[in-house]
């Protein structure tokens, strides 16, 4: 790496200490030292003033090397992980080294082969840079902080190149996706606005179930799923979309699930943070997943709205809130895995392990070995911990984590990088696992008319366990719903 100048930064370059970073670079042209005049090809232009963009500052170290500073989350300088920016005005075959110099985390999957994402105007599909071009190390020139450097060669002068920490999934993309579903006029898909964010963005709530299950007075078994409470954890949205895509499809399993369960999904709890390009916080700098205990209707309106709905459902004697699953992405671990709660009741604790064990059977990228159950004090304000303490023994609360980088298939050591499709496939497998959990497999086999599978996927390798009782709906009391015959026996071996 080239030696960095120790002289004061030039005026107007928005340089200095990290606290000076107040916004994203906006078509910022980097001129060589001492140059004056119009920009030429090869004078790189950096930009992050777009939805979910993040790049706070650029410093040129040499003719080919640049230090890049992540803009901290709005109103919270502690979090600096997500980046998403474009580079244009490049010269053909121009080679550069970009150094991301101010990560707020020391541990990173960059140590294990993770690489930034890149696409360009003529190649719009995201792909990972070759790991051999990426380096993660302590840098003495930056207070011994960890730096991620990557080498890149621009090969097309007219292209605009975009680099990101992981596959972006914007608020606008999410809205277009929900609009497309709504236009299909499916009688088992319902979309409503549960509330608004501080900046007046929609908090969408989806209900996916057979209309018969929503009739007044009918008993309801509810699966509640949330995502993107941490805005930079974009894999959460792909997993959530996989769940939704499967549940609204004509796959026989999806049809059976809709007949027996009510799925409530709030896919984007932090729309402002997503839009702004934050990693962990809301517009006002709050980590929303630490405020479930007492969310403010004005500072945490989306969280407040979801919590009020969950409490309302919990108090409805006709509604059994069976599951709460909050979807996240993990920056230091491989695979998908879950966090659960610890209970004094050993039987309840053992029952809680059933769903992740079943998911491990259905999804090759899900690791039960990495799944853990805890009651860490630092996690007391999370949805999993708060709702796990609020709801009774008939409900199970989990955090579903998925790696930003890759998964390792059992029996091998090679890491398989996640793609957008692989994240969505995990979501589909999460949805399918409810079929096994409620032992509804025989009902699928009774569906005579073959239906097209979602995304031309091969038939899932389900091993249908023998049923241990009737699958018919039995009217039971709220406290007995999970002990009815169509519930998986906790003593069943896996």
PyMOL commands that set and color helices and strands:
alter all, ss='L'
color gray80, all
select helices_A, chain A and resi 18-20+109-112+131-133+140-142+171-182+211-214+235-247+252-260+271-276+288-290+301-314+346-362+377-379+383-390+420-437+441-445+454-456+478-483
alter helices_A, ss='H'
color red, helices_A
select strands_A, chain A and resi 28-29+45-47+57-60+65-69+84-88+94-100+117-120+123-128+134-139+145-154+161-164+189-196+202-208+220-227+262-266+319-330+336-341+372-374+396-403+406-408+415-417
alter strands_A, ss='S'
color yellow, strands_A
deselect
rebuild
show_as cartoon
